[in-house]
Amino acid sequence: MRLRDRLARALGLERFLVGEGPQPGPVELHRRRVYILPSRTGLGFALLLALLLLGATNYGNSLGFMLTFLLFGMAWAAMHHTYRNLVRLRVQAGTAAPVFAGSPARFLVELDDATGTARHALRLRLPDGDPVTVDVAGRDRAILSRPTTRRGWVALGRFTIDTVYPLGLFRAWAHVDLGQRCLVFPRPAPPGGPPPPGTARSDRAGAAGRDGDDFSGFRAYQPGDPPRHVYWKGVARAYGLLTKQFGGDVREELWLDWDQVPESEIEARLSRLCRWALETEAAGLAFGLRLPGATVEPGHGEAHLERCLTELALFRAGETGR
Amino acid sequence: MRTAELYPRLLAGMVLVGAPLALHQPPWLSLGWLLIVLLPWWRLSRGRTLPGPWLRVPLAIAGLLAVLATYGGVHGRDPGVALLTTMIALKLLELRSLRDLYVTVFLGYFLVMANLLYSQEPPMAAYLLLSVLVLTATLVAANRGPARVALRDELRLGGKLLLQGLPIMLILFFLFPRIEGPLWHMPEERDQAVTGIGEEMSPGDISRLVQDDSVAFRVTFDGAVPPPAERYWRGPVMWFTNGRRWRAGTLPGTRGGFRGLGDPIHYDVTLEPNRQRWLFALDLPVDIPDGARLTDDFQVQVDNPVNERRRYRAASVTEYLAPGLSPAQRRSGLQLPGVVSPRVRELALDWRAKAADDRAVVDLALAHFREQPFVYTLEPPRLPGDPIDGFLFETRRGFCEHFATSFTVLMRLAGIPTRVVTGYQGGQMNPFGGYLIVRQSDAHAWTEVWLPGRGWTRVDPTAAVAPERVERSIDAGAGLGSDGAVQFRGLGGSFGVSLGEQLQLLIDNVYAQWDLWVLGYGAARQLEVLSQLGLGIESWRDITLALAIAIGLLLPLIGWSILRSPGRTRDPAARLYRRFCDRLARRGLPRADHEPPCRFAERVAAARPDLAGAVGHITALYVGLRYAPATRAGDLAALRRAVRAFRA
């Protein structure tokens, strides 16, 4: 825990500095959640007003007083515009597509103006990240990125939405934690390593077992294939026409096995398995995954690949980044 | 770079603010300013970067030296403002980050203040308000989000912010406790030569002054306005002469036995700065403002020259007995120039011999002016020798000071204590503001003679020659008549006044109210105005309390009204839908903020089945435009038509 957070807790200022804990679901930034203080520019502006007031008093300059007071009134109005720009904004967690370790995790944050008020120049910022600026008219989204180094779950954690619009004299902010998390797959081992064992074998045995009971994979549709073997879901996913193959006893099974990985260190092994899974999938072969304590039956397709990668990501891991 | 995009806007704003200062600054500064502003504009418009410190540092040193060389220092208004503008110009060469932009805009606001030190007239105020708007819009532009916003919208938001600040400004302006006088000493500005009545007078001084149409002071009377012939505004009283020059001064005297006949006239004067130590008051003042001094010859004097517009209240009587005459006053009232020509002396002694008493001598002298061919003219011939003799016997053409001074010398020769009084006579009523305008062109000189039993009595020899003078004002702008005689204005009031002159009076009224309510609203006036409200405000403590209450109520009110009004949304569909909801709200069917459009439509349809069709149509269009992934091009126009046609 950072020193600031610890101090905040000690002083009972948690909500002010840290915000509330993780809240899944849409969060509306109600009045008690939005804070506002003069920005550094605003303090400079206050100094300007003081100097103008001093000058007006010294020269007995009536319009100088007017100028000073007009600018004060303007700043007062601007403060409420700044506050209104943020308050009652509805924030909701969007999706966060899984990534491979090393590439940034991209979290979608959905923003909804909730009151029909256009919001300008809202800045979303992670404690240690660069701000992302968005305008919100109706419903918009912002993408917050967080670098990843390790596989497993990475949480977005607390981020800050703030705004200085329209004049930059005041900063209104709210801390939000939507409990969003993103799955991080192991970083694939560099290409060019040893191929997955068993890929050398072709699927010549497949033809024999074409009419068996167990699904063994896909192949391109050939006229004459029975319609119930056509993979219709694949049509909808724009894979083209595929025919499901079913093998008999001599089923061709490609297993990506923990014990067959040449590397010895855990993360290196997972990286290697990750690379193999990607290559096998790319080659259009069905494969299964066997890890100590977890097995994924052989399969094919995007969902299958993702399932395998998820197993790899979460292998013997609690959640990281939290 | 964002700042590069904002730069032309910022430069335009700064040029707008800085331009009027060119009137008050040496040409090198204005020219250099323009060059420095153009340089970065030129470079950035070609996508190049700004020059580095190798240019800024030498320029800063050169600017400082140039200011020092021009003004001989940096203390005071002019060099201070020159230094400020120089440094701002150099700041413009340094615009890199958003922070530099903020600093520059703030310096721009400061330049507005610098402008106000030179002029606070209504046109300048309007101009500077526009500049403030442009600067504020630049701040808005600097803070906007990624979406492109039209300049018009930025100006609109800037204007909105200023408008919302306006009530706060007014409350603070009227209730913020003002402090009298400067906080620190400032060197006096000597650059403005101010014309007006002075403490010395030579023939020709007043006729020169009469060419000047500027306002000397304005007067508001409590009751009826005295007739033109009684409007003698008393200024310096001249006792001493060397024959050509006349000089004012105070003598040990007495006002003993003074008695006003008739009710005193109360009035407020707003005196324009004249750098003199006199306040002008209607003849003769009986009640004078605090801090002023009434001398024994009824001059109202102040310790410090009137360098700023000054408002004061006084009371006067136009009929009176003023018998006080001290030995010193008698001696000075009979003092003669070193040289008096024999025929002047002869003329006076002749009247003395003919007349039974002093009063008769005065009448004979006035008759002389009336019957002899004297001409009242603005352009009297020069009098190189003895001016009294030359005027009375040679040229016989003169202005009021010629008549007054020669009359005085003649009376003194006849043994009657006499003094010259200078000031203003007459004035023009402004029907729009109900006040009297006294201009420099109303400058006048008259005399007072001391008559036994009656005391000091006003005699205006000019009136004997040109009776119109005391009835009307001189129209200096109209030039001279065919014989060189003076042209007069029409009688006061709107009757017989030309359209142009009416317009002039209207503008003068605007300026007068501006002076009264804006420029003249200082510590004294603030207390005066606030105490008249009847709220028991008697001191600056009360003012502070009133301010605290008023601002404590106003500030939250403004904030509340901003927070409850939804901001302008860019989405035209949302705007149209909001208008539709407003119409329904007026019919008692408000939409709750959290209510989805479809559910709202259901509720409305249940409450008003007759509207169900239109509401359903509008809601469907709106939901389609807002939430459907792709919308047809005609939908927005259809929504606009439907909302326009919708009558709840």
Contacts between the chains, C-beta under 8 A, distances in Angstrom:
chain1	res1	chain2	res2	distance
A	41	B	99	7.7
A	41	B	102	5.0
A	44	B	102	6.8
A	44	B	103	7.5
A	44	B	106	6.4
A	45	B	106	6.7
A	48	B	106	4.8
A	48	B	109	6.3
A	48	B	110	7.0
A	51	B	110	7.3
A	52	B	109	7.3
A	52	B	110	7.2
A	52	B	113	5.6
A	54	B	183	7.1
A	55	B	113	5.7
A	56	B	113	7.3
A	57	B	178	7.7
A	57	B	179	5.6
A	57	B	183	6.0
A	58	B	182	5.1
A	58	B	183	4.6
A	58	B	184	6.4
A	58	B	186	7.4
A	59	B	117	6.0
A	59	B	182	7.1
A	59	B	186	7.7
A	60	B	181	7.6
A	60	B	182	7.2
A	60	B	308	6.9
A	60	B	522	5.9
A	61	B	113	7.7
A	61	B	116	5.5
A	61	B	117	6.5
A	61	B	120	7.0
A	62	B	120	6.6
A	62	B	173	7.9
A	62	B	518	5.2
A	62	B	519	5.0
A	62	B	520	7.6
A	62	B	521	5.5
A	62	B	522	7.5
A	63	B	116	4.7
A	63	B	120	4.5
A	63	B	125	5.9
A	63	B	128	7.8
A	63	B	518	6.9
A	63	B	519	7.5
A	64	B	113	5.5
A	64	B	116	5.1
A	64	B	117	7.8
A	65	B	172	7.7
A	65	B	173	5.8
A	65	B	176	6.9
A	65	B	178	7.9
A	66	B	169	6.2
A	66	B	173	5.6
A	66	B	518	7.4
A	67	B	109	7.5
A	67	B	112	5.9
A	67	B	113	6.0
A	67	B	116	6.7
A	67	B	128	7.7
A	67	B	132	7.3
A	69	B	168	6.7
A	69	B	169	4.1
A	69	B	172	3.9
A	69	B	173	5.5
A	69	B	176	7.1
A	70	B	132	7.2
A	70	B	162	6.5
A	70	B	165	5.6
A	70	B	166	7.1
A	70	B	169	4.3
A	71	B	109	6.4
A	71	B	132	7.7
A	71	B	165	7.5
A	72	B	165	7.1
A	72	B	168	6.5
A	72	B	169	7.4
A	72	B	172	6.9
A	73	B	162	7.8
A	73	B	164	7.1
A	73	B	165	2.4
A	73	B	166	6.4
A	73	B	167	7.2
A	73	B	168	3.3
A	73	B	169	4.8
A	73	B	172	7.6
A	73	B	558	7.8
A	74	B	136	6.7
A	74	B	161	4.8
A	74	B	162	5.5
A	74	B	164	7.6
A	74	B	165	4.0
A	75	B	165	7.5
A	76	B	164	8.0
A	76	B	165	6.4
A	76	B	168	5.9
A	76	B	555	6.3
A	76	B	558	6.5
A	76	B	559	7.2
A	77	B	160	7.8
A	77	B	161	4.9
A	77	B	164	3.7
A	77	B	165	5.2
A	77	B	558	6.5
A	77	B	562	6.2
A	78	B	161	5.6
A	79	B	559	7.5
A	80	B	558	7.4
A	80	B	559	4.6
A	80	B	562	3.9
A	80	B	563	5.6
A	81	B	161	7.1
A	81	B	562	6.4
A	81	B	567	7.5
A	83	B	563	6.9
A	84	B	562	6.4
A	84	B	563	5.4
A	84	B	567	6.2
A	85	B	567	7.3
A	87	B	563	7.6
A	88	B	593	7.8
A	113	B	569	7.7
A	114	B	593	7.0
A	114	B	594	7.5
A	115	B	566	6.0
A	115	B	593	5.4
A	116	B	566	5.5
A	116	B	569	6.1
A	116	B	574	5.7
A	116	B	577	7.9
A	116	B	578	5.9
A	116	B	593	7.8
A	117	B	566	4.6
A	117	B	567	4.3
A	117	B	569	6.5
A	118	B	567	5.6
A	118	B	568	6.6
A	118	B	569	3.9
A	118	B	570	5.2
A	118	B	571	7.1
A	118	B	574	7.9
A	119	B	567	7.9
A	120	B	143	8.0
A	120	B	144	6.0
A	120	B	145	4.7
A	120	B	147	7.7
A	121	B	143	6.0
A	121	B	144	5.8
A	121	B	145	3.5
A	121	B	146	7.8
A	122	B	145	7.3
A	133	B	145	5.6
A	133	B	146	5.8
A	134	B	145	6.6
A	134	B	146	7.0
A	135	B	145	3.9
A	135	B	146	6.2
A	135	B	147	4.5
A	135	B	570	7.9
A	137	B	569	6.0
A	137	B	570	5.0
A	137	B	571	4.7
A	137	B	574	7.2
A	138	B	571	5.7
A	138	B	574	6.4
A	138	B	626	5.7
A	139	B	626	8.0
A	139	B	627	7.8
A	164	B	143	5.9
A	165	B	143	5.0
A	165	B	144	7.0
A	165	B	145	7.2
A	166	B	139	7.5
A	166	B	140	4.9
A	166	B	143	5.7
A	166	B	144	7.8
A	166	B	157	5.8
A	166	B	161	7.0
A	167	B	136	7.3
A	167	B	139	4.8
A	167	B	140	6.7
A	167	B	143	6.4
A	167	B	161	7.2
A	168	B	102	6.6
A	168	B	139	6.3
A	168	B	142	6.6
A	168	B	143	4.7
